[in-house]
Amino acid sequence: MFRNLSLWLFMALLFVACQPSATTEDTAVEEESVSTLDDFNWNPENVADKKILRYQIPGFEKLSLDQKKLVYFLTEAGNAGRDIMYDMNYRHNLSVRHAIDHIVKNYSGDKSGEDWKAFMEYAKNVWFSSGIHHHYSNDKFKPGFSQAYFSELVEATSAEINDEALQAMFDPEIDATKIDQGEGKDIVKSSAVNFYDPDISQAEVEAFYAQKKKELGDKVSIGLNSKVVRNDQGELEEQVWHAEGLYGSAIKQIINWLEKAVEVAENEAQRKALELLVEYYKTGDLKTWDDYNIAWVQATEGDIDYINSFIEVYQDPMGLKGSYESIVQIKDFDASARMEKVAASAQWFEDNAPFLDQHKKKDVTGISYKVVTVAGEAGDASPSTPIGVNLPNANWIRQEYGSKSVSLGNIVAGYSNADGPGLLQEFANDEAEIELNKQHGSLASKLHTALHEVVGHASGQLEDGVATPGETLKQYASPLEEARADLVALYYIMDPKLIELGLFETLDVGKAEYDSYLKNGLMLQLRRIEPGKTIQQAHMRNRSMVSHWVFEKGSEAGAIAIEKRDGKSYVDIKDYEKMRALFGDLLKEVQRIKSQGDFEAGKNLIENYGVQVDADIHNEVLARSEKLNIPPYGGFINPRLVPVTDDAGEITDIKVEYPADFTEQMLEYAEKYSFLPKYN
């Protein structure tokens, strides 16, 4: 994950914009070998509501041969598990994707008509989202072509798809939502994700894991690496994901590449962690998973790091099951050195947080923060990727051993280089806000990410005897935790302490972030929601809840208002210090909810402020955004790492290529990394 471009040069690059071409057909098929930023196409195409972007791996050529091998082996390990994420998202996904892959590769008929264009858009949507449901809204994609046309394509290419999968594609009522956490719903039965057999209820899952907790105790990530099924006797049991269990054929490939990585590990601590990860994949033992996470969080030396396995629980409505994910990272030394000042001051931030005293950690330990260069991503991190990560997720490990936080520097650069100023010009309240953003917006965004990941997720503690948030707060645990981390960032980004640390020279940086955050939470993120829909995704619920709560309280205090001009709405912050105080008030309450496991209070915050959508504002945002032609989502074509070998087959170098065609990469991945059967 690490890059050798300095932080300040990186910030300058954030203002560079590229104009996307409309279709893949306009993009050169050959690979690009790029040495400068000027001749790199960051945004080769757009698909529906998505930008297809690219990123570079600056500094890769400066790594030693063993370091290059390590990056290559870890990247291949990540790619080997690609199929797993498809199957986790929905039981029919692999069947549908295999049919799509076969058709795109082999169809030789007419490709000039609207039906083929609509089919290709559907194919790219499926590839982008690792399945037939939208990666963010969770709604099932609606094919813009008929079932009869698709059947013609299947017949013309001798593709295969069963009747049940075909019906799921075209019947809008079947498994319409990947994750449905609506109030009053049976969130297990109403969600299409493949972590539970379709006939299993939420109450059954809760009872099943309550018994598991009695047997295994608190210091185990119960349910993290398994699917819950109903056996022949009608009882629930787990199918564990490991080499000899569910997903075994793909996991064995992952293990093969990880064992190669062990041989070129940079140091003993890194080697030990990799060996434990291999052991975990072989056995599926959750005690080994905890041992691995402890070893991994303590392996802080070296230039290469990685995230690999079943980790984040956002795709499970119950917040238990870890989605398959891989991110391979190279350290950006210059940027990390500057930003590690935040991690070094973690105890000060904890001591001065607006928490109740009993919710503050007395000893914040083991926090590391790095800005990194991504070398490859897979699973739940690709094509759509986070810009920052804080792990491990187990609260007891974080408290006793610490955590690692990373900001994905070249991913942020990729997003920024592909975006123009259109949204800012359209939605900013006035020229002063535009100028504030131009001067400080990029730094404000980076600092928000750092404070969110390093201080936010690492802060606070549960009261004695309170179970983990996944148990106490259930489906509201994820949005509340993201809100807590955001609120830490928002509270401290207006603190003079950051000036003292040398991170910026003026609190105008914090003001720029307040403008951006509230504009997004109240308005801009609604570009991602279809008319008539409520907000389902955890991060969006978080931003909506925070923004609407502080707006309600702030408008009563005269600190913020919605201004109306020429039929358009604008967010106008009138008193930034009052808004900071409100962020602190809400942070104190969200921390209390987590620390005490107050389900009802957490539910009320999310349901009352985070879920519902104002139809008038929504329609206005959609109308104003449409003319800008800036898709609200983005994801990346990964670079390709190519080994160079001698006559004996030994690797002598690893070269980087930058594919420029999303479809070609998806077909290449299908050819190289399809290790699972269509149904598992």
N, C-alpha and C positions, 0 to 999 in steps of 0.2 A: 503493500500500500503506500510506499513513500515516494516523494518526488523531490527533485533537486532545483526546482524553480522557486525563487524566494517569494515570501508572502506578499511583499509590496509589488513585485512584478506581476504576481498572480492577480492582485486587485486591479491593476491597470488593465489586465486582459479581460476583466469582467465586463468592460464597456464595449468590447469588440462584438459586432453583430454580423451574422451571415444570413442571407436570404435563402430560404429553402426552395428546392424545386418541387414541382407538384407531384410527380410520380416516380416510381422506380425506373420506368422506362427512360427517363431523362438522365439517369445516373450511369456513369461509366461502370462497366462490369469488372474491369481489371482492378487488381489490388493497387493501393497507393503506398508508395514509400515516401514519407513526408519528413522533411527536416526543419521546416519553418512553419509558423502559424499562418502565413499569408496564403499558402496554396492548399489549405486543408478545408474540405467541405464538412462543416460540423453538423449540418442538418440536410442529408441527402434527399429525404422525402417526408411527407406527412401522410398519415393514414387515419381517416375518420377524425377522432378527437385526440390524436396522438402525434407527437413529433418523433420521428426516428432520427436519433442523434448518434454521434461518434465521440470517442475520447482518445487521447493520446497517452503514451506511457513515457513521459520525459525522464531521462536519466537511466533507462534500462540498459543502455549500452555500457554504462560505467560499472555495472555489477560484475563480480567475478564469475567465472564459468560455473562454479558450484552454486552460487546464488541464482544465476540464470536457470540452472537445472531445477533448483528448489522451486522457483516460481513456476516453471513449466509443469513439474510434477503435481504441484498443488492445484494448478489450473485444470489439468486433465482430470484430477480427482473430483474437482467440482463439476466439471462437465459430465462425468460418468453418471452422476445422479440426477441428471436433467429430467428423465422420465418420471421420477418419483413425485416431483411437484405437480405434474399434470394429473397423476392418479390421486394425489391428496386433494386436489381442488374439486374433482368430480369423478365418479366411477366410470363414466362413459368417455372421458376426455381422450384417453389414449386411442380408443377405437376411432373416434372422430378425427384425431390428428393424423393417425396413420393413413386414413382414407384421403385426407386433404394433401398430405405430403406426396402420396402416390399420384394423385390427380395432377398436382402442379408440376411434378417432375415428368409425367408421361403424356399428358394430354396434347394432342397435335391438331385439334380441330380449330374452329373459328375463335379467335381471341379478341375480336374487334368490337363485339357487342356489349350491351349494358349488363347482360347476365354474367358474362365472364368477369367484367369489371367488378360487379357486386360480389361474385364468388371470391375474387382475389382480396377484396377488402375484408370479407369474412375470414379468409385464411390468415391474413395478417393480424386481425383482431385476436384470433385463437392463439397464434404464435406469441403475440405480445403478452397475453394474459395467462399463458399456460393453461388454456382451457376455454370453454364456451361461455364463461361468465366474465364480465368486465372486471379487470384487476382492481378497480377502486370502488365503483358503485355497487359491484356484486350482482348487477342485473344480467340476465342471460342475453346474449347477443341475438338480434333478430335478423335472420338471413334476408338479404335484399334480392333473393332469387327464389324460385319455386322449388318445391321438393321434386317435382317432375324433372326440372333442369338438372338438379344435383344427381338424380338417378341416371340421367343420360351421361353425365360425366363419369359416374361410377362404372357404368356399363362400357363406355368407350375406352376406359383405361384398365378394366378388370380390377378395379379397386374393391376392397371388401369393407363392409360395415353392416352390423346386425340391425334388425328391425327396431329393437328397443333404443339403440343409440340414435338411429335415424328419426324416430319419433321424438326423442328428447331435443334434437336440433330444431324441429319445426313446430312442435306444439308449445305455445307460449305458456301454458299452464303447468307443464311438467318441470319440476325443479327450477322454478323461475328465478330464485335468488340463491346465490352461493352461501351467503351468511346473512341470516335474518335474525336480528336481535330486537325486534319490535316488542314493545311492552305488552304483556299478556300472552305472548306466543310461547309455544313449546319450541325453544330456540334450537334444539337438536333436530326434531322432526321437520321443522320448517326450513332448515338449511340444507343445501345440496352437497356440502363438503363431504368427503369420503373418509372421515375419521370414525364414523359410526354406521352400523348397518341401518338401512332406511327405516326399519320398523322400530328402532330403539328410541325411547323417550328421554326427555331431559331428567325427569324424576328417577328413572332407572339409572342413568349415568351418575347422578348425584349420590344415590344410595350405594352404587358399586364402588365409587371412589372414596366415599366416607368409610367404608369397610377397609379399603386398601390403606387409608391413612392410619387406621387403628393398628393395622398389622405392621406398617413400615415406618411410622413416625413422621415428624415434620421435615427432617433434613434429607428428603428424597424428592426429586422432581416427578411426582407420581403422575403416570399417564402420559408422559412426554413423548415416548417413542413407541406408540402402539395404536392399532385400530381396535375398537370395541365391536365385537360381533356376538351374535346369538348362536349358541351351539345347538346340537341336535336335541338336547334335553331342555331347550328353551332358556338356558341360563346365559348370563353375560360372561364373556371371557375376553382376554386381550390377545391379539396377534401382534407380537413384538417385531419391530423392524430391526433385523440383524442378518448376518451373513447366511445363516441357515433358516431364517424365518421369512416374514413378509418383506418384499423388495430385495431378497437375497441376491438375485442375479446381478442387479445394479450395484449393490453394496460390495460384492466381491470385487467388482471393477474399481470401486473407490478405494478399497483396501490395497489393491495392487499398486495404485499410484501413490498412496500414502506411504507404503513400505519403501518405495523408491525415494520419497522425500526424506524419510528417516536417515537414509544413507548419506545425504548431503546436508543434513541439519547444520545450522551455523554454530550451535553450542549444545552443551549437555542438557540444559534446561529445556530448550526447544525440542531436542530429540526425545526427552522423557515425555513431554506433552504429546508429541505425535505418536509415540508408542502406545500411550494410554488411549488415544483416540482410535487407533487401530484395534486395540483390545475391546473397546466399547462397541465398535462396529461388528466385531466377531461375536460378542456375547449378548449385546443388548442390555447389559446389566447397568442399572441406574446408579448404583454405588460407584461403578467405574466411571460413569459420566461425571459424577461429582468430583472424583479424584482427578479426572482429566481437566475439569474447569479450574480446580485449584492450581494444578501444574501449569496450565495455560496462562492464567492471570499472573502467575509469578515469573513466567518466561518473558522478561521485558527487554533483554539484551538482543542485539542482532538487528539487521536491516529489513528482514522479511518477516511478515506475520500473515495470519489467515483467520478466516471464520469458516467453519465447515461442520455441518451436521444438522440435526433437527433442533431448531433453536427458538425462533419467535413464534408466539402463540396467537397472533392476530387473526389467522385464518380459521381458528377454531372458535365457534360461538361460545364454548364453555371455557376458553382460555387455558386449555390443558395441553393440547397436542402441538408439538414443535414442527414447523414447516421446514422442509429441506432447503438449505441455503449455503452458498459458498461465495466468499469474497477473498481474493488474494491481493496482498498489499506490500508496497515498498515504501520505506520511510522517506518523507520529505524533511530533511534535517533542518534547514533554515526556518521553515514555517513552524515546525514542531518546537524548536527552541523558544520561539517567541510565545507560542500558545501554551507551553507547559507552565508558564507563570500562573495560569488559571488553576491548574492542578496543584501546584505548590502552595496555593493559598486556600485550598479546599476547607481546612479547619476554620479559617477566618469566616468564610462564607457560611459555614454551618453555624458557628457561634452567633452570627449576626442575622440569621434567618428569622423571619417573623413567625416562627413556630412556637407552640407551647414548649416549655423547657423539657418536659418529659419526652418530647418527640425529636429532640436534637441528639445527634450522635456526640458522645463525649470524646471519641477518638476516631477521626476519619483517617483510614489507613489504605495504603496500597493503590491509590488512584494514579493511573498513567494516562496521559493524553498525547496523541500524535496526529499530525496532519499527514495523510498518506496518499500515495499514488496507487490507484487500482490497476492491477494487471489482468484481471479476469473475474467474471461474476457468473453465477449459475443459480438455478432454482428460484427461490422466492426473491432473490436479489437481481434477477435479470429477466427481460430487458429493463423493466422498471426497477430502479435502485434507490436505496436511501442515500442521503448525503452525509449522514453521521450515524455511528453505532456505539452503543454502550453495553458491554457484557462483562460477566455472565448475568443471567436473569435471576438466579437463586438469591434471595435476600440474605440468607445466612452466610453464603460464600462472600457476597459483597461486603458484609459487615465484618467478617473475620479476616478475609484475605485481600479485599479490595476489588478493583474493577479496571477494565481497559476501555478507554474512549478513543474513538478515531473520527476524524473528519475526512471525507473522501475528496481531497483537493482537486484532482483532475476531473472528477465527476461534476463537481460544482462548476469548474471551468467550462466543461462541455455544455452544461445547461446555459450558462451565462453567455457563452460565445454564440449560441443559437438564438438568443432572445433579443428582440429589439425594444425600443422605448415606448411602443404603442400603448400598452396597458397603463403605464404611468401617466402618459399624456392625457389619456381619456378619463381616468378615475381620480387623479390627484385633485385635491380641493382648490389649490391655487399654485401660482408660480413659486411661491416660497417653499411649498412642500416638494415641488419638482426639483428645485435647486438643492434642497436639503438631501434628497435622495441621491442626486447626482454626486454630491460631495461625499456622502457618508453611507449610502445604502449598502454597498458591497461589503464594507467592513462591518457594518451593523449586522448583516445577515450571517457572516462568519462568526462573529462573537456570540450571536444568539445560539448558533449551533454548538459552539464550544461550551457555553454556560449550560445549555440544555443537557448535553451528553455528560459533561464532566462533573458539574456541580449538581444539576437537577436530579438525574437518575441516581446519583451516589448519595444523595442527602436524605436525612430523616431516618426514623426508626419506628418499628412497631412497639406498642405497649406489650408488657409481659403477658403471655398467655393468648395473644391475638394471633389467629391463624393467618396464613398467607393471603394477600389480596385476591388471588384467583379463587380462593375458597369463600372469603367473606364478601367480596364485592362482585363476584361472578362476572357477568357479561359487561359490567361497568368498570372492571379493573383496568383494562387497557386504556380506554379514553381518559380515565381519571389519572393514571400514571403519566400519560403523555401531557395532560393538562398541568400536572404538578411540575414536570420538568420545564415546560414552556413558561410557567409562572415564575419559577426560579430565575430563568433567563431574563424575563421581562422586568422583574423586580430589581435585579442587580445591574442590568445594562444602563440604568440611570444612576448608578452609585459612583460617587467620586473615587471609590477604591480602585476602579478600573483605570482612572487617570494616574493614580499613584503607582499602579503596576506598570504603567507605560504602554497600555494597550490602545489608548487613544488620548487626544489632547482636549477634547470638548464633549460635553454631555449632549451636544447636537447629534452624536452618533446614536444615543439612546432614543432621542426624539424621532429620528428617521426610522428606527425599528418600530416604535409605537405606531407611527403613521402606516407603515407597511403591514404590520400584523393585524391591526384592527380593520384596515381596508380589506384585507384578505378574509378574515374571519366573518365579517359582517356582509361582504359583498362578493369579492372576486372568486372565492372558492365555489360559489354557487354555479359557476360555469360548468362544474363537473357533475351537476345533478340534472336529471331529466325533469321537465315540468310535471308537477303533481307528486313527485317523490319526496320522501323524507331522507334525512342524512343517516347513513348506516355505518360508514367507515370510521374506525376508531380515531384516527388523527383528525379527520374532519369534524367529528363530534367534539373532540377536544377544543379545536380552534373556535368552533361555533359557540360552545358553552362559555369559554373564557371571554370571548368578545361580547356576547350578548349580556352576560352578567355584569361586566364592568361598564358596558354602555348604559344599561339600566340604572345602575347606581351613579355613574358619572354624569348622566344627563340630569338626574335629580339634583346633583351638586353643581351644575353649570360647568362641568369640566369637559364635556364633549357633546356634540350635536350632529344631526344629519341636516345638512343644508340643501335646499332645493333651488336649482337654477335651470331655467329653460327645460323643465320636465325631467331633469337629471338629479340624482342624489349624490351627495359628497359627504365623506366623513371629515368632520372638523374638530380636532382636538384643541381645546381652548386653554387647558391647564395640565401640563404634563406631570407636574409633581403630584397633583391630586390623583391623576390616573395611576401613577406609581403606587400611591398609598392603597388604592383599590386593588391593584394586582397583589399587593402584600396581604390585604385582608382575605382575598379569595385563596391565596396560597396557604395561609394559616388554616383555613377551613378544609381545603382539599387534603392537606397533610393530616389534619385531625381525623378526617374520614378514613384515610388509609391506616393510620396508626391505631385507630379504635375499631376498624372493620365495620363502620356504620353504613350498612347496605342501603337503608332507606334514604339517608341524606345524600349518598352518592347517586342513587337512582334519581332523586328529585333534581339534582343539579343537571345531570345529563338529559333527562327527559324534558325538563322545563326550559332549558336554555340551549341544548346541543343538538336536538333532533329535528324540530319543526322548521319549516322554511316559509318565510314570508313570500307569498305568491307575487305580490306587486314588485317587490325588490328583485325577486328572482327573474321575472319576465324582463324587467329593465336591464339587469346585468346581461342576460342572454342577448337582448337586442343590441346593446352597446358593444358587446364583445364580438358579435358575429361579423361586423364590418371590418374588424382588425385581422381576421383570419389567422389567429394565433391559437393553436390547439392547447387545451388546458393541461394535457399530460405529456410526458416525455419519457423515452427509454432509449437504450443504447445497443448498437451493433458492437460486439466485442472485438478487440484486436485479436489477431491470430498469432500464436507463438509457434514457430516452425524450427524443429531441431535440425542442425547441420551435422552430418556424420562423416567419419572417415571410412576407409575401405573395410575396416574391421567392424563397422557398425557402431563405433563409440561416438558419443555426442561430443563435438568440438566447439559448438556455439549454438546459441538460440537467437533466431532472428524474429523481428516483429513485423507483421504485415497488418495493414488497416483495410479490411474489407469495406466496400462502399455500397453493398447491396444487401438489404435485410432478407429478402427472399432467398438469395443464394446461401446466406449464413444459416437460415433455418433448415434448408434442404441438406446442407453439409452436416449440421448437427444431427439431423434425422438419420443420415447415413452412418455416422461415426458413433453415436451415443444412444442408440435405441436398444437398451438392454433388458427392458421389461416386456412381458406379454401384454396384450391389449387389456386383459382383465386380471386383477391380482387379488 
